[in-house]
Amino acid sequence: MVRCDGSPEIGLGHVVRCVALADELHHEHGWQIMFVMREGPLAFEVVKEKGYLVEEPITCGPPVPYGVWLQQLSDKVGAQILILDVRDDFPRAAVQAFRNQGLLVVTLDDPTDRRLETDLAFYPPIPQLKKMDWTGFTGQMHSGWEWVVLRREFSSQPPKPANSPPKILVSMGGSDPAGMTLKAVSALDRVHRNFTGVIILGQGFSHFQALERCLNRARHSFEVRRNVTRIWEEMAQADLAIGSFGVTAYELAAMGIPALLLSLTSDHAESASAFSAEGMAVNLGVHEQVSENALAEEIAKLLEDRPRRVSMGRKARETIDGAGAARVARVITSAIKERNDCCQSVA
């Protein structure tokens, strides 16, 4: 049972990586997967398109408490595993209750104290981990670039062309709630060097009129691509990317693309600092604090420094190999097997 959410307002990154993990668990290990979601309908469709069952909130009758609702669904399907990838108010006590009932509880990149009640916790090597208090945690915590959950297609790289002029990709995730695409396009139009611009718009993008106005007054020309199904191939063709921190940043790195990263929040910017520390991206910080001129200057610097771009791309690919979902799925399946073997030996 997978608990996650996604919408144009909060983005689709949590849903995308949960689907990636679900694919590994289902196709490689034979698990039946059910998604439990509160935010939709866009996120519901993303999951259903992959063939997974989605349980949505009960809208008729008296309201059912969050934990009770999830418990009812767990009992209904006889769940053995609960995977959490949420940033909401799901109570720690409810997580503890699931674990006490014998479910294997797994969390992905959870900053809240819910993580202390889980069996397995997975994180990229973000700076925030060093500040977390793990007192009382009895599960296993796995941290590192090797645990970054991405779709399996990001574990291999399509051939990279020799672009002339260089190709710059703008990709701000599944919804881009803050309209960072507009800032990137405006900044790119201030760059005097020749390039080919490609803009990828996710399923939840909603700033169409503003983008159209921006493109109409632009001096450079841009290709706009919507609802791209094989985004890994689009990314692999680029020489440089301007992206939002989140799943998109990890995907770009797995494709070996040097990136300039903008963040929605200060927490995202702190996480993105791990990319710049590794030398595989430039962390520009919170988007509201980055002017179009400053962004244009950073773009121009990288366009004029091909050796640096090559070095960043190579480091990115060496750091994130795209096989994290497969690793996480193996650890989860192994933990269930060990638990079942232990129960059988006791019986």
LUMTIGU-844682 format. One record per residue (C-alpha): x, y, z. Coordinates in steps of 0.001 Angstrom, whole numbers, plus 524288, in hexadecimal, padded with zeros to 5 digits. Last residue first. Layout:
BEGIN
XYZ ...
// end
This chain:
BEGIN
817567AD3583A2B 823B37B49283DBF 82A6F7AFEF8315E 81EC77B3F68291A 81E647C19582F2F 82CE57C37F82CAA 82B957BF2681E98 820547C8C581CB8 828307D40182269 834167D0AA81A4F 82BC57CFFA80E0B 8255C7DCFB8111B 8329E7E37481329 837D77DD8480686 82C4F7E3027FEE3 82E737F09880468 83D2F7F01C80218 83B3A7EB487F42B 831497F5F67F131 83A7F8005D7F66B 845747FB757EDB9 83CD77FAF77E190 837F0808B97E432 845DC80D957E5C0 84A94808E37D87A 84B83816467D1FD 85A69816C37D29D 85B898233B7DA91 86987827177DDEB 870B7822A77D1AF 86644828D97C92B 86737835BD7D058 87617835C77D025 8762E833C57C17C 86C4A83E987BF68 873BC8481A7C80F 880A18452E7C114 87A82846F17B3BC 87449853C17B7CE 8813C8587F7BD74 8886A854FE7B0FC 87DEC85C3B7A916 87FDA869217AFFE 87956873D07A7F8 86BBA86E027A95D 86E4486C417B7DD 8716B87A8B7BA2A 8663A87F167B177 85C4D8775F7B967 8618087D027C614 8609088AD07C098 852AA888817BBD3 84EC3883C87C95F 8543E890147CF8A 84D3A8988C7C598 8405A8916B7C7A9 8419A893D67D633 8434F888CD7E001 83D4788AFF7ED78 82FB6886967E97D 8356F87A187E3D4 83B0E8757F7F0C3 849378718E7EEFF 85200871C67E301 857D4864367E536 860ED8617A7D9DC 8617A853257D639 86A6F847377D62B 875B084C237DE92 8728C8436A7EA25 870B984F3C7F30A 868138554F7E889 85F04849A67E8FC 85ED58491A7F7E9 85AFF857837F7D2 84E3F8533D7F17B 8498E84E507FEAB 84BB085BB4804A0 8449B861F47F92E 83936858AD7FB09 8383E85CA880955 8391886AFE80564 82D45868EB7FCC4 82970867F67EE6F 837358657E7E9B0 83EB2869007DD69 8496C860147D847 85303862B07CD46 85630855997C761 860CE84D507C161 85A5D841B27BA89 85F948340E7BD3C 8528A82D447BB62 852788294F7C9B6 855338377D7CD30 8498983C297C55F 840DB832397CC1E 845A3836547D996 842A2844927D6B7 8353B841247D131 831D3839767DD81 83304845EE7E54A 83A65852817E2D4 83527859B07D71A 83C7D859787CA6A 844CA861537C10B 84BDB857757B8BA 85879856EA7B0DF 85D7D84EE07A573 8506B8486F7A2C4 84D5D83C0A79B10 84D1B8336D7A736 8422783B817ACF3 83916838FC7A182 83BE382A667A22C 8394982A127B0CB 82C79831347AE62 82682825BA7A755 81819828F17A921 818DD837877A678 80BF083D9F7AA46 80F3584A927A3C9 81AB784EE079B8C 81DEB85D047988F 828FA85FE278F06 82EF086D2E79162 832F48786F788A1 83BA48836078D7A 837738919A78CEC 82C2E88F4F7965C 8200D897EE795BE 816D988D267916D 81D6C8834379A5C 81A5D88AF27A6AC 80C7188D817A286 80A9A87F0179FDB 8109387BA67AD04 8071D884B27B40F 7FBAA87EAA7ACCE 80010870C87AF9C 802E6871F17BE25 7FBC4865717C1FD 805BE85A727C1C7 8003C84E1B7C812 803AF8448E7BD56 81197849707BC5B 816CE853817B2DE 823F28513D7AC67 82A5585D357A666 8350F85B8079C30 83E648667979892 848CF8657978E18 8549286E297907B 85BC087A2D78B6A 8626E882FE7956C 85BDD88FC9798E2 854E288B107A524 849CA8942F7A91A 83FC688B257A2CC 84483880497ABA6 840D9888657B77B 8330488A7F7B281 831B087C037AF99 836AD878237BD11 82DD4881DA7C3F3 821F787CBB7BCA0 8256286E8D7BF9A 825E68722D7CE00 8171A873767CDCB 8157C871617DC65 80D028652D7DB18 8165D85E977D17A 80D2B8530B7CEFE 8146D8468F7CB86 8222B84B7D7CD1E 828D7858277C973 82FBE8544B7BCE7 836C685E187B43A 840858578F7AB1A 84BD785E777A478 85159858E2797DF 85ED985D20793A2 86060862CA785E3 864E98596978100 860E984D0F78806 869AA84126787C8 85F5A836E778AD5 85E6782EC87974A 85B018206E7959E 8503481C1A79EEB 8546181A307AD0D 8508680F027B601 84BFD80ED97C430 84292819FD7C181 83921810CA7BAAF 8372B809E07C7C0 82F45815457CD03 8362D81C077D826 837C2819B57E6C3 8446481F667EC47 84A2B814D87F504 85789814577EE72 85963822CD7F11A 85A7981FB17FF80 852D881D1880BE8 84CDB8107D810C6 846B08108F81E3F 842DB803A882475 838C7802C282F47 83A088049B83DF2 839228136D83EA8 8385A817EE84CCF 841678239C84B13 8430A8269D83CA0 8442B8355383E22 8458883BA8830D9 84FA78463D82E84 8593183DE3826BB 84E268395481E0B 84B218475681A11 85787847C3811D7 851AC83E8380799 857EF8315E804B1 84BFF82B937FDDB 843008251080792 83C97817EC80A52 835F0813BE81700 832998059C81A43 82B60800498260F 8242B80CCF82941 8206F812F983639 82B9581CE283699 8284982162828CA 81B82826F782DB7 823F08315F8345D 8234283966827E8 82DAE83B4581D5C 8296682F818151D 831F582C6480950 82ACA81FC380635 82438817FF810F5 822168096F812A9 8194E8028981C71 819717F3A481C72 80C1A7F038821B0 80B867E7D082DE6 800897EDEE835AF 80A647F57783DE9 80FA47FB9C83168 802418005782D87 7FFE8805EA83B19 80CF980D0683B1A 8098E8138A82E47 7FC7A817A683402 8034C81D5183FE8 80C208256183716 8004F82C2183171 7FE5482EB3822E1 7FEB783D89822A6 803E783F5F814DF 810F683E6280DE5 80F0B830C98084C 8170B82581802EB 812D981A2480B7E 813DE80BDD80782 80B888027880F73 80EAC7F41180DA8 807497E7B181139 7F9BD7EC3680D08 7EE187E35780F38 7E6007EA2B804DD 7DA907EEC080D43 7E2A37EF90819B2 7EBD37F9598135E 7E0648011780DED 7DA0F801E681B48 7E6FB805F48216B 7E8C5810CF81780 7DB5E8165181A9A 7DD96814E482932 7EA7281C4B8285B 7E457827BB82115 7D81C828AD82952 7CB8782585821E1 7C268830C081EA5 7B3CB82DA881FD5 7AD0C82890813A6 7B1A082A60805A7 7BEEA82F03800EF 7C77A8236380481 7D52E826867FFFE 7DABF81F947F401 7DFE1811B67F2AC 7E7F5810237E662 7EA65802FB7DFF5 7F673802687D76C 7F6DC800EC7C8A4 8014880AED7C56D 7F6FC814267C001 7F01B812CD7CD16 7FBAB818F87D40E 7FC958251B7CB80 7EDB5825E87CB4F 7ECDC826927DA1B 7F75A8311B7DA31 7EF22839B17D14B 7E2DC837987D95F 7E8468395B7E364 7ECFE83A707F176 7E8A6830847FBB9 7EF638243B7F6F4 7F073815E57FAB1 7F79D80E387F03F 7F6117FF717EF9D 800EA7F66E7EB12 801677E7BA7E96A 80F337E2E67EB85 8159A7D9BE7E1A8 823DE7DD057E449 828EC7E27B7D754 81C797E78E7D107 814F47EB817DD2C 81F887F0447E667 827387F6C77DB7F 81B3C7FD3B7D5A8 816B6801AF7E31A 823D08085A7E550 82274810107D8AC 8143E813057DBDA 818A68183D7E90C 822E4820927E225 818F8826CF7D924 80EE6828D57E3E3 8186D82FE97ECD0 81D00838647E181 80F6F83C837DD0E 80EEB84A877E1C4 80904850C47EDD8 7FF8A85A207E72D 7FDB3852FC7DA3E 7FAB0846C57E22F 8016F83B0B7E82E 7FF8F831FA7F3A5 8058D825D57F9AE 801E6819D5801AA 805E180CED7FB90 800008000080000 
// end
